[in-house]
Amino acid sequence: MTLVRGEVNILGGVNITGTAAEAGDIAHDGPDTSTSFPVKVGGLAKDFDGTDPGAVVEGDRCQFHTDRQGTQFVNIGNPYFFFTAAASGGATTGAALVANVASMSIYVTDVILSALTGASLTLREDTSTVAFLSVDFYPVLTAGQSGGNFGHSFRNPIKLAANKPLQYTATEKVKINVSGYYAP
């Protein structure tokens, strides 16, 4: 075994007796010393040209990717994100808003609803389940004004049962915008 400028070169087999510790075990925000160095990690530099670096099987190890300056790529969007908009022409029962995907659940993150007249609107998995959101737009007593708007972002997304579509029921004309994502 030779030690040259902090490098250890070992020829032949290695037998470790006792306890082995990893390097770089300094606590977060702990002071670094000259005897304990952080473990270096690295990724693969890629051009940000939209080409797919290749899919891996779930549970497999994979490399992270950086740009050519070493900044790690981070995907801030969900690959199963959806946004949909619908407008009913009048009273509607059980109209499909978001289709189901096999073995996946729909997670609703945001809704924006509007009505020009007094209307009631419900969102549910299907017509046989209890609505997870009901909104009543009441006619306003001021002449020429009625209806309204409603918008909400759910801190914890509303999860629908697997293999169930998102449907809506409305008593009058309404406009609906819904965003979310699919996941198991």
Backbone as ProteinMPNN parsed JSONL, in Angstrom:
{"seq_chain_A": "MTLVRGEVNILGGVNITGTAAEAGDIAHDGPDTSTSFPVKVGGLAKDFDGTDPGAVVEGDRCQFHTDRQGTQFVNIGNPYFFFTAAASGGATTGAALVANVASMSIYVTDVILSALTGASLTLREDTSTVAFLSVDFYPVLTAGQSGGNFGHSFRNPIKLAANKPLQYTATEKVKINVSGYYAP", "coords_chain_A": {"N_chain_A": [[0.846, -1.164, 0.0], [0.507, 2.202, -0.832], [0.794, 5.647, -0.008], [0.061, 8.622, -1.441], [-0.006, 12.028, -1.682], [-2.596, 12.186, -0.359], [-3.976, 10.156, -1.625], [-4.865, 6.724, -1.635], [-3.404, 3.857, -2.655], [-4.056, 0.571, -3.282], [-2.854, -2.605, -3.761], [-3.867, -5.81, -4.654], [-5.985, -7.957, -2.571], [-8.443, -6.728, -0.179], [-8.985, -6.756, 3.205], [-11.159, -5.969, 5.759], [-11.201, -5.387, 9.125], [-12.968, -4.906, 12.126], [-14.66, -1.77, 12.567], [-15.889, -0.002, 9.799], [-16.007, 3.272, 8.532], [-17.781, 5.769, 6.694], [-16.607, 8.438, 4.605], [-17.073, 11.991, 4.763], [-19.136, 12.466, 6.589], [-20.164, 14.668, 7.932], [-22.367, 16.721, 9.772], [-25.259, 18.522, 8.572], [-24.632, 21.879, 7.887], [-22.468, 21.779, 9.526], [-19.092, 22.457, 10.654], [-16.421, 22.153, 8.333], [-13.519, 20.16, 8.371], [-9.962, 19.783, 8.04], [-9.488, 17.121, 7.975], [-11.728, 15.688, 7.362], [-13.447, 15.305, 4.542], [-16.02, 16.407, 2.283], [-18.158, 14.073, 0.581], [-17.824, 13.759, -2.816], [-20.086, 14.262, -5.464], [-21.381, 13.63, -8.707], [-22.835, 14.365, -11.912], [-24.093, 13.648, -15.227], [-23.14, 15.666, -17.883], [-25.295, 17.328, -20.042], [-26.696, 18.568, -23.106], [-29.254, 20.99, -23.187], [-31.434, 20.202, -25.038], [-33.827, 18.981, -25.393], [-33.773, 16.282, -25.955], [-34.378, 12.942, -24.937], [-32.891, 11.545, -22.119], [-33.13, 8.886, -21.68], [-35.157, 6.299, -20.391], [-35.548, 4.701, -17.191], [-36.022, 1.675, -15.306], [-38.439, 1.484, -12.736], [-37.206, 1.818, -9.465], [-34.624, 1.251, -10.181], [-31.186, 2.283, -10.149], [-30.088, 5.511, -11.103], [-28.455, 8.081, -13.042], [-27.955, 11.534, -12.32], [-28.578, 14.532, -14.232], [-26.824, 17.294, -15.631], [-26.377, 20.694, -16.825], [-23.938, 22.01, -19.147], [-22.47, 23.637, -17.518], [-22.601, 22.529, -15.083], [-24.9, 22.807, -13.551], [-27.596, 21.291, -11.978], [-30.226, 19.599, -13.676], [-33.624, 20.029, -13.054], [-36.807, 18.766, -12.95], [-39.602, 20.59, -12.945], [-42.197, 20.134, -13.456], [-44.996, 17.891, -13.455], [-45.03, 14.825, -15.13], [-47.478, 13.748, -15.647], [-49.348, 15.747, -15.617], [-52.406, 17.585, -15.967], [-54.621, 19.88, -17.564], [-57.811, 21.114, -17.924], [-60.683, 22.445, -19.562], [-64.12, 23.288, -19.52], [-67.423, 23.986, -20.68], [-70.751, 24.223, -19.884], [-73.806, 23.983, -21.677], [-76.133, 24.361, -20.424], [-78.319, 22.944, -17.968], [-76.727, 20.092, -16.664], [-75.901, 16.693, -16.11], [-73.666, 14.482, -14.641], [-71.544, 14.843, -16.508], [-68.579, 14.154, -18.279], [-65.425, 15.308, -17.26], [-62.66, 14.959, -16.803], [-60.991, 12.258, -18.096], [-60.582, 8.878, -16.961], [-57.539, 7.041, -16.265], [-56.091, 3.897, -16.785], [-55.467, 2.066, -13.848], [-54.681, 4.308, -12.427], [-55.05, 7.201, -10.305], [-56.938, 10.227, -10.217], [-55.739, 13.349, -9.289], [-56.882, 16.283, -8.044], [-55.845, 19.559, -8.186], [-56.367, 22.3, -8.546], [-59.169, 24.459, -9.034], [-61.301, 26.453, -11.041], [-64.246, 28.11, -11.237], [-67.127, 29.401, -12.855], [-70.179, 31.225, -13.246], [-72.863, 32.699, -15.034], [-75.369, 33.139, -14.168], [-77.545, 32.434, -11.367], [-76.534, 29.395, -10.098], [-75.936, 25.902, -9.416], [-73.201, 23.789, -8.792], [-71.455, 20.745, -8.916], [-68.605, 18.692, -8.275], [-67.411, 15.448, -8.775], [-66.376, 11.952, -8.379], [-67.881, 10.066, -9.877], [-71.336, 9.715, -10.855], [-72.381, 8.165, -8.821], [-71.109, 8.649, -6.452], [-70.389, 10.677, -3.525], [-70.214, 14.203, -3.808], [-67.114, 15.966, -3.951], [-66.783, 18.614, -4.051], [-68.945, 21.276, -3.86], [-70.622, 24.031, -5.17], [-72.605, 26.88, -4.878], [-73.969, 29.319, -6.856], [-75.482, 32.168, -6.184], [-78.252, 34.182, -7.227], [-77.671, 37.645, -7.432], [-79.086, 40.432, -5.745], [-78.877, 42.963, -6.839], [-79.789, 44.878, -9.622], [-79.382, 43.401, -12.792], [-77.078, 41.943, -12.168], [-75.713, 38.823, -11.426], [-74.817, 35.438, -10.511], [-71.349, 34.431, -10.473], [-67.87, 33.928, -9.506], [-65.55, 31.351, -8.655], [-62.607, 30.242, -7.219], [-60.051, 27.945, -6.361], [-57.136, 26.592, -4.829], [-56.036, 23.521, -3.853], [-54.426, 22.69, -0.934], [-53.718, 20.144, -0.106], [-53.964, 17.856, -2.541], [-57.063, 16.73, -4.008], [-57.833, 13.426, -4.03], [-59.062, 11.104, -6.279], [-60.722, 7.929, -6.527], [-58.994, 5.101, -7.897], [-59.117, 4.498, -11.403], [-61.403, 5.994, -11.885], [-63.391, 8.506, -13.456], [-63.39, 12.156, -13.536], [-66.24, 13.947, -12.959], [-68.938, 16.295, -13.605], [-71.823, 18.085, -12.404], [-74.321, 20.384, -13.2], [-76.678, 23.033, -12.671], [-77.265, 25.13, -14.294], [-75.873, 27.174, -16.982], [-72.394, 26.902, -16.887], [-68.874, 27.56, -16.466], [-65.879, 25.736, -16.334], [-62.658, 25.206, -15.058], [-60.11, 22.989, -14.52], [-57.245, 21.699, -12.944], [-54.604, 19.328, -12.406], [-53.141, 16.134, -11.672], [-52.225, 12.797, -12.743], [-51.702, 9.849, -10.866], [-50.537, 6.881, -9.127]], "CA_chain_A": [[0.0, 0.0, 0.0], [1.264, 3.452, -0.873], [0.012, 6.854, 0.238], [0.665, 9.723, -2.174], [-0.845, 13.235, -1.711], [-3.965, 11.928, 0.062], [-4.561, 9.027, -2.334], [-4.435, 5.423, -1.155], [-3.363, 2.851, -3.713], [-3.941, -0.76, -2.684], [-2.711, -3.687, -4.717], [-4.267, -7.07, -4.036], [-7.261, -7.982, -1.86], [-8.587, -5.88, 1.0], [-9.767, -7.317, 4.3], [-11.409, -4.956, 6.778], [-11.624, -5.914, 10.419], [-13.424, -3.801, 12.961], [-15.736, -0.946, 12.024], [-15.509, 0.903, 8.717], [-16.866, 4.454, 8.482], [-17.703, 6.482, 5.431], [-16.098, 9.808, 4.683], [-18.094, 12.976, 4.455], [-20.268, 12.289, 7.495], [-20.332, 15.887, 8.706], [-23.764, 17.129, 9.836], [-25.645, 19.697, 7.788], [-24.177, 23.149, 8.444], [-21.35, 21.561, 10.438], [-17.821, 22.955, 10.103], [-15.571, 21.196, 7.642], [-12.153, 20.154, 8.884], [-8.998, 19.338, 7.033], [-9.373, 15.657, 8.0], [-12.971, 15.067, 6.867], [-13.835, 16.004, 3.335], [-17.335, 15.975, 1.805], [-18.179, 13.107, -0.522], [-18.158, 14.439, -4.059], [-21.015, 13.588, -6.357], [-21.383, 14.241, -10.031], [-23.825, 13.887, -12.861], [-23.675, 13.67, -16.632], [-23.432, 16.926, -18.563], [-26.133, 17.142, -21.236], [-27.23, 19.775, -23.717], [-30.682, 21.141, -22.942], [-31.993, 20.253, -26.385], [-35.094, 18.273, -25.44], [-33.649, 14.853, -26.193], [-34.626, 12.124, -23.757], [-31.676, 10.845, -21.717], [-33.426, 7.455, -21.572], [-35.963, 5.918, -19.232], [-35.051, 3.604, -16.377], [-37.063, 0.903, -14.645], [-38.67, 1.957, -11.37], [-36.37, 1.156, -8.466], [-33.241, 1.15, -10.648], [-30.312, 3.421, -9.915], [-29.914, 6.329, -12.303], [-27.558, 9.222, -12.904], [-28.62, 12.809, -12.537], [-28.041, 15.254, -15.376], [-26.519, 18.711, -15.459], [-26.01, 21.367, -18.064], [-22.48, 21.985, -19.322], [-21.841, 24.401, -16.444], [-22.718, 21.751, -13.859], [-26.156, 23.046, -12.838], [-28.437, 20.098, -12.095], [-31.553, 19.745, -14.253], [-34.707, 19.654, -12.158], [-38.089, 18.813, -13.631], [-40.557, 21.208, -12.031], [-43.548, 19.755, -13.858], [-45.348, 16.491, -13.344], [-45.256, 14.317, -16.486], [-48.88, 13.357, -15.781], [-50.144, 16.942, -15.35], [-53.461, 17.896, -16.924], [-55.452, 21.077, -17.401], [-58.952, 20.977, -18.815], [-61.712, 23.467, -19.448], [-65.399, 22.868, -20.08], [-68.533, 24.923, -20.518], [-72.025, 23.542, -20.118], [-74.782, 24.812, -22.372], [-77.306, 24.443, -19.562], [-78.308, 21.914, -16.928], [-75.94, 18.927, -17.075], [-75.713, 15.712, -15.036], [-72.679, 13.432, -14.882], [-70.724, 15.091, -17.694], [-67.159, 13.842, -18.074], [-64.533, 16.461, -17.285], [-61.332, 14.375, -16.965], [-61.119, 10.811, -18.273], [-59.718, 8.054, -16.109], [-56.427, 6.314, -16.861], [-56.029, 2.589, -16.14], [-54.653, 1.871, -12.64], [-54.227, 5.593, -11.906], [-56.033, 8.072, -9.676], [-56.885, 11.639, -10.585], [-55.532, 14.258, -8.168], [-57.31, 17.621, -8.428], [-55.068, 20.55, -7.436], [-56.921, 23.643, -8.685], [-60.42, 24.6, -9.774], [-61.86, 27.782, -11.257], [-65.619, 27.91, -11.687], [-67.861, 30.649, -13.025], [-71.548, 31.121, -13.743], [-73.439, 34.003, -15.325], [-76.641, 33.211, -13.45], [-77.542, 31.594, -10.175], [-76.37, 28.002, -10.511], [-75.271, 24.992, -8.496], [-72.226, 22.965, -9.507], [-70.769, 19.759, -8.083], [-67.558, 17.869, -8.883], [-67.386, 14.14, -8.109], [-65.742, 10.872, -9.156], [-68.913, 9.666, -10.821], [-72.642, 10.094, -10.328], [-72.771, 7.322, -7.683], [-70.348, 9.02, -5.255], [-70.656, 11.981, -2.923], [-69.393, 15.257, -4.401], [-66.051, 16.486, -3.093], [-66.867, 20.069, -4.104], [-70.246, 21.815, -4.278], [-70.631, 25.487, -5.161], [-73.868, 27.492, -5.279], [-73.891, 30.709, -7.289], [-76.805, 32.717, -5.926], [-78.531, 35.445, -7.915], [-77.448, 38.839, -6.619], [-80.295, 41.244, -5.802], [-78.647, 44.176, -7.609], [-80.314, 44.708, -10.982], [-78.45, 43.086, -13.859], [-75.914, 41.181, -11.723], [-75.958, 37.54, -10.775], [-73.749, 34.474, -10.745], [-70.11, 34.734, -9.785], [-66.68, 33.124, -9.788], [-64.977, 30.654, -7.52], [-61.323, 29.616, -7.525], [-59.408, 27.377, -5.169], [-56.003, 25.667, -4.95], [-56.065, 22.609, -2.713], [-53.111, 22.464, -0.332], [-53.572, 18.7, -0.292], [-54.811, 17.548, -3.696], [-58.192, 15.826, -3.837], [-57.55, 12.172, -4.736], [-60.204, 10.294, -6.66], [-60.422, 6.499, -6.55], [-58.355, 4.644, -9.141], [-59.961, 4.126, -12.539], [-62.651, 6.768, -11.876], [-63.263, 9.81, -14.12], [-63.904, 13.326, -12.845], [-67.471, 14.382, -13.614], [-69.592, 17.443, -12.983], [-73.257, 18.278, -12.555], [-74.632, 21.807, -13.079], [-78.094, 23.35, -12.871], [-77.335, 26.185, -15.311], [-74.627, 27.33, -17.732], [-71.204, 27.15, -16.059], [-67.554, 27.335, -17.059], [-65.065, 25.011, -15.359], [-61.252, 24.934, -15.347], [-59.566, 22.088, -13.502], [-55.904, 21.174, -13.193], [-54.17, 18.302, -11.472], [-52.228, 15.156, -12.245], [-52.517, 11.378, -12.557], [-50.682, 9.106, -10.108], [-51.128, 5.662, -8.531]], "C_chain_A": [[0.894, 1.231, 0.0], [0.318, 4.623, -0.65], [0.732, 8.014, -0.438], [-0.338, 10.867, -2.235], [-2.31, 12.941, -1.385], [-4.654, 10.793, -0.67], [-4.01, 7.741, -1.763], [-4.512, 4.449, -2.32], [-3.123, 1.489, -3.068], [-3.854, -1.78, -3.81], [-3.076, -4.981, -4.013], [-5.596, -6.932, -3.32], [-7.253, -7.09, -0.64], [-9.47, -6.591, 2.006], [-9.917, -6.238, 5.363], [-11.873, -5.663, 8.036], [-11.998, -4.732, 11.291], [-14.535, -3.051, 12.256], [-15.192, -0.022, 10.945], [-16.493, 2.07, 8.706], [-16.699, 5.139, 7.143], [-17.139, 7.876, 5.66], [-17.245, 10.759, 4.4], [-19.306, 12.895, 5.361], [-20.472, 13.487, 8.41], [-21.811, 16.295, 8.649], [-24.014, 18.358, 8.966], [-25.269, 20.959, 8.551], [-23.092, 22.972, 9.502], [-20.062, 22.07, 9.832], [-17.026, 21.829, 9.443], [-14.167, 21.292, 8.225], [-11.222, 19.655, 7.802], [-8.871, 17.822, 7.01], [-10.641, 14.961, 7.536], [-13.489, 15.885, 5.698], [-15.211, 15.534, 2.89], [-17.192, 14.971, 0.664], [-18.61, 13.857, -1.773], [-19.134, 13.588, -4.85], [-20.972, 14.308, -7.697], [-22.449, 13.635, -10.903], [-23.238, 13.901, -14.254], [-24.076, 15.001, -17.246], [-24.189, 16.633, -19.854], [-26.495, 18.502, -21.796], [-28.725, 19.804, -23.465], [-31.381, 21.289, -24.281], [-33.284, 19.461, -26.518], [-34.985, 16.793, -25.713], [-33.789, 14.108, -24.874], [-33.345, 11.391, -23.375], [-31.89, 9.341, -21.553], [-34.167, 7.138, -20.287], [-35.286, 4.777, -18.482], [-36.248, 2.893, -15.76], [-37.209, 1.411, -13.217], [-37.861, 1.136, -10.387], [-34.922, 0.994, -8.891], [-32.477, 2.424, -10.29], [-30.191, 4.215, -11.211], [-28.978, 7.496, -11.996], [-28.367, 10.497, -13.029], [-27.895, 13.54, -13.649], [-27.857, 16.721, -15.04], [-26.368, 19.351, -16.827], [-24.484, 21.379, -18.137], [-21.738, 22.843, -18.303], [-21.985, 23.692, -15.087], [-23.975, 21.986, -13.051], [-27.083, 21.866, -13.072], [-29.788, 20.434, -12.709], [-32.575, 19.257, -13.241], [-36.009, 19.814, -12.919], [-39.119, 19.376, -12.66], [-41.996, 20.878, -12.401], [-43.767, 18.27, -13.685], [-45.623, 15.958, -14.744], [-46.707, 13.901, -16.718], [-49.817, 14.51, -15.442], [-51.261, 17.061, -16.38], [-54.09, 19.241, -16.57], [-56.59, 20.916, -18.382], [-59.951, 22.08, -18.543], [-62.981, 22.94, -20.105], [-66.416, 23.966, -19.833], [-69.814, 24.162, -20.813], [-72.967, 24.514, -20.804], [-76.043, 25.019, -21.556], [-77.184, 23.384, -18.488], [-77.646, 20.652, -17.453], [-75.786, 17.996, -15.883], [-74.688, 14.678, -15.463], [-71.836, 13.614, -16.12], [-69.258, 14.83, -17.366], [-66.327, 15.101, -18.21], [-63.095, 16.01, -17.522], [-61.506, 12.868, -17.039], [-60.186, 10.066, -17.329], [-58.624, 7.392, -16.934], [-56.287, 5.012, -16.086], [-55.035, 2.567, -14.983], [-54.123, 3.165, -12.043], [-55.391, 6.311, -11.234], [-55.855, 9.481, -10.217], [-56.71, 12.433, -9.295], [-55.886, 15.66, -8.65], [-56.561, 18.624, -7.551], [-55.69, 21.937, -7.46], [-58.237, 23.6, -9.447], [-60.761, 26.082, -9.897], [-63.228, 27.561, -11.879], [-66.266, 29.272, -11.867], [-69.23, 30.367, -13.61], [-72.079, 32.526, -13.964], [-74.763, 34.214, -14.599], [-76.506, 32.415, -12.168], [-77.49, 30.14, -10.602], [-75.768, 27.205, -9.366], [-74.378, 24.079, -9.32], [-71.594, 22.001, -8.526], [-69.726, 19.031, -8.911], [-67.505, 16.574, -8.085], [-66.683, 13.118, -8.991], [-66.68, 10.369, -10.242], [-70.255, 9.935, -10.157], [-73.068, 9.264, -9.12], [-72.044, 7.706, -6.394], [-70.738, 10.4, -4.764], [-69.707, 13.004, -3.541], [-68.307, 15.691, -3.431], [-66.04, 18.013, -3.123], [-68.248, 20.456, -4.613], [-70.2, 23.324, -4.134], [-72.001, 25.948, -5.626], [-73.613, 28.941, -5.63], [-75.296, 31.278, -7.147], [-77.021, 33.987, -6.737], [-78.345, 36.612, -6.957], [-78.661, 39.751, -6.806], [-80.125, 42.539, -6.579], [-79.073, 43.928, -9.051], [-79.195, 44.418, -11.974], [-77.228, 42.291, -13.441], [-76.357, 39.876, -11.074], [-74.791, 36.618, -11.086], [-72.506, 34.838, -9.962], [-68.982, 33.823, -10.218], [-66.194, 32.485, -8.503], [-63.664, 30.032, -7.981], [-60.693, 29.09, -6.261], [-58.24, 26.482, -5.584], [-55.995, 24.822, -3.692], [-54.649, 22.394, -2.196], [-52.76, 20.978, -0.42], [-54.502, 18.316, -1.43], [-55.931, 16.57, -3.334], [-57.922, 14.592, -4.684], [-58.848, 11.433, -5.012], [-59.787, 8.826, -6.649], [-59.823, 6.124, -7.904], [-59.417, 4.243, -10.162], [-61.308, 4.852, -12.57], [-62.43, 8.09, -12.605], [-63.737, 10.926, -13.199], [-65.106, 13.818, -13.635], [-68.037, 15.604, -12.911], [-71.08, 17.428, -13.278], [-73.521, 19.763, -12.325], [-76.105, 22.029, -13.35], [-78.305, 24.41, -13.949], [-76.042, 26.189, -16.114], [-73.484, 27.64, -16.768], [-69.962, 26.962, -16.917], [-66.676, 26.753, -15.965], [-63.649, 24.887, -15.894], [-60.716, 24.097, -14.204], [-58.161, 21.685, -13.911], [-55.551, 20.181, -12.099], [-53.198, 17.367, -12.15], [-52.752, 13.744, -11.982], [-51.383, 10.743, -11.765], [-51.338, 7.854, -9.54], [-51.84, 5.97, -7.221]], "O_chain_A": [[1.891, 1.303, 0.719], [-0.84, 4.577, -1.067], [1.857, 8.357, -0.074], [-1.423, 10.695, -2.79], [-3.191, 13.422, -2.098], [-5.808, 10.488, -0.372], [-2.825, 7.66, -1.44], [-5.579, 4.249, -2.899], [-2.115, 1.28, -2.393], [-4.698, -1.801, -4.705], [-2.635, -5.22, -2.889], [-6.266, -5.906, -3.444], [-6.193, -6.736, -0.124], [-10.59, -6.985, 1.682], [-8.929, -5.66, 5.816], [-12.825, -6.444, 8.01], [-11.391, -3.666, 11.189], [-15.265, -3.621, 11.446], [-14.179, 0.651, 11.135], [-17.697, 1.861, 8.858], [-15.63, 5.101, 6.533], [-17.19, 8.413, 6.766], [-18.273, 10.359, 3.854], [-20.41, 13.228, 4.932], [-20.909, 13.328, 9.55], [-22.433, 16.22, 7.589], [-23.1, 19.126, 8.669], [-25.566, 21.08, 9.74], [-22.82, 23.886, 10.281], [-19.94, 22.116, 8.608], [-16.975, 20.706, 9.943], [-13.689, 22.383, 8.534], [-11.666, 19.161, 6.766], [-8.216, 17.277, 6.121], [-10.628, 13.747, 7.334], [-13.918, 17.027, 5.865], [-15.549, 14.369, 3.096], [-16.236, 15.015, -0.11], [-19.65, 14.515, -1.78], [-19.024, 12.363, -4.9], [-20.567, 15.468, -7.781], [-22.911, 12.52, -10.658], [-22.044, 14.136, -14.441], [-25.23, 15.415, -17.137], [-23.773, 15.795, -20.655], [-26.591, 19.48, -21.055], [-29.391, 18.77, -23.52], [-31.862, 22.369, -24.623], [-33.79, 19.283, -27.626], [-35.999, 16.096, -25.708], [-33.366, 14.595, -23.826], [-32.767, 10.689, -24.205], [-30.935, 8.603, -21.312], [-33.833, 7.658, -19.222], [-34.545, 3.987, -19.068], [-37.348, 3.442, -15.701], [-36.217, 1.732, -12.563], [-37.832, -0.093, -10.464], [-34.072, 0.641, -8.073], [-33.061, 3.499, -10.15], [-30.193, 3.636, -12.297], [-28.748, 7.842, -10.838], [-29.356, 10.539, -13.762], [-26.751, 13.223, -13.975], [-28.623, 17.308, -14.275], [-26.247, 18.669, -17.845], [-23.818, 20.812, -17.271], [-20.51, 22.787, -18.226], [-21.535, 24.21, -14.065], [-24.116, 21.424, -11.965], [-27.333, 21.48, -14.213], [-30.426, 21.416, -12.328], [-32.408, 18.194, -12.643], [-36.283, 20.879, -13.471], [-39.471, 18.73, -11.673], [-42.921, 21.31, -11.714], [-42.824, 17.482, -13.76], [-46.382, 16.579, -15.488], [-47.122, 13.721, -17.863], [-50.953, 14.283, -15.026], [-51.084, 16.68, -17.537], [-54.08, 19.666, -15.415], [-56.361, 20.611, -19.553], [-60.048, 22.586, -17.424], [-62.927, 22.238, -21.115], [-66.287, 24.765, -18.906], [-69.946, 23.534, -21.863], [-72.933, 25.717, -20.546], [-76.927, 25.775, -21.959], [-76.08, 22.972, -18.135], [-77.957, 20.19, -18.551], [-75.565, 18.457, -14.763], [-74.821, 14.066, -16.523], [-71.442, 12.625, -16.738], [-68.761, 15.234, -16.315], [-66.498, 15.87, -19.155], [-62.385, 16.598, -18.338], [-62.102, 12.264, -16.147], [-59.13, 10.573, -16.95], [-58.763, 7.206, -18.143], [-56.357, 5.017, -14.857], [-53.893, 3.002, -15.13], [-53.202, 3.129, -11.227], [-56.556, 6.068, -11.546], [-54.761, 9.874, -10.622], [-57.439, 12.223, -8.326], [-55.252, 16.172, -9.573], [-56.629, 18.553, -6.324], [-55.557, 22.684, -6.49], [-58.406, 22.816, -10.381], [-60.536, 26.862, -8.971], [-63.355, 26.909, -12.915], [-65.981, 30.199, -11.109], [-69.424, 29.411, -14.361], [-71.79, 33.437, -13.189], [-75.217, 35.348, -14.44], [-75.472, 31.796, -11.916], [-78.324, 29.699, -11.392], [-75.161, 27.77, -8.456], [-74.751, 23.648, -10.411], [-71.231, 22.394, -7.417], [-69.928, 18.78, -10.099], [-67.55, 16.599, -6.855], [-66.423, 13.359, -10.17], [-66.289, 10.265, -11.404], [-70.294, 10.347, -8.998], [-74.034, 9.628, -8.45], [-72.337, 7.14, -5.34], [-71.341, 11.189, -5.492], [-68.534, 12.709, -3.77], [-68.544, 15.776, -2.227], [-65.362, 18.641, -2.31], [-68.668, 20.009, -5.68], [-69.787, 23.841, -3.096], [-72.51, 25.474, -6.642], [-73.105, 29.707, -4.811], [-76.197, 30.913, -7.901], [-76.096, 34.778, -6.918], [-78.803, 36.573, -5.816], [-79.206, 39.834, -7.907], [-81.119, 43.164, -6.949], [-78.755, 42.889, -9.63], [-78.178, 45.112, -11.991], [-76.396, 41.984, -14.294], [-77.283, 39.858, -10.263], [-73.886, 36.979, -11.837], [-72.589, 35.477, -8.913], [-69.113, 33.049, -11.166], [-66.401, 33.01, -7.408], [-63.618, 29.369, -9.017], [-60.787, 29.716, -5.205], [-58.331, 25.721, -6.548], [-55.951, 25.355, -2.583], [-53.771, 21.962, -2.943], [-51.636, 20.613, -0.766], [-55.719, 18.441, -1.294], [-55.769, 15.704, -2.474], [-57.795, 14.685, -5.905], [-59.634, 11.169, -4.103], [-58.598, 8.525, -6.752], [-60.113, 6.753, -8.922], [-60.474, 3.718, -9.812], [-62.251, 4.383, -13.208], [-61.401, 8.736, -12.407], [-64.408, 10.67, -12.199], [-65.007, 14.076, -14.835], [-67.67, 15.913, -11.777], [-71.536, 16.842, -14.26], [-73.008, 20.343, -11.368], [-76.716, 21.319, -14.149], [-79.415, 24.563, -14.459], [-75.205, 25.302, -15.946], [-73.597, 28.537, -15.932], [-69.994, 26.297, -17.953], [-66.71, 27.203, -14.82], [-63.45, 24.508, -17.048], [-60.859, 24.468, -13.039], [-57.908, 21.367, -15.073], [-56.127, 20.196, -11.012], [-52.507, 17.754, -13.092], [-53.603, 13.529, -11.118], [-50.218, 11.075, -11.982], [-52.565, 7.772, -9.478], [-52.389, 5.067, -6.59]]}, "name": "protein", "num_of_chains": 1, "seq": "MTLVRGEVNILGGVNITGTAAEAGDIAHDGPDTSTSFPVKVGGLAKDFDGTDPGAVVEGDRCQFHTDRQGTQFVNIGNPYFFFTAAASGGATTGAALVANVASMSIYVTDVILSALTGASLTLREDTSTVAFLSVDFYPVLTAGQSGGNFGHSFRNPIKLAANKPLQYTATEKVKINVSGYYAP"}
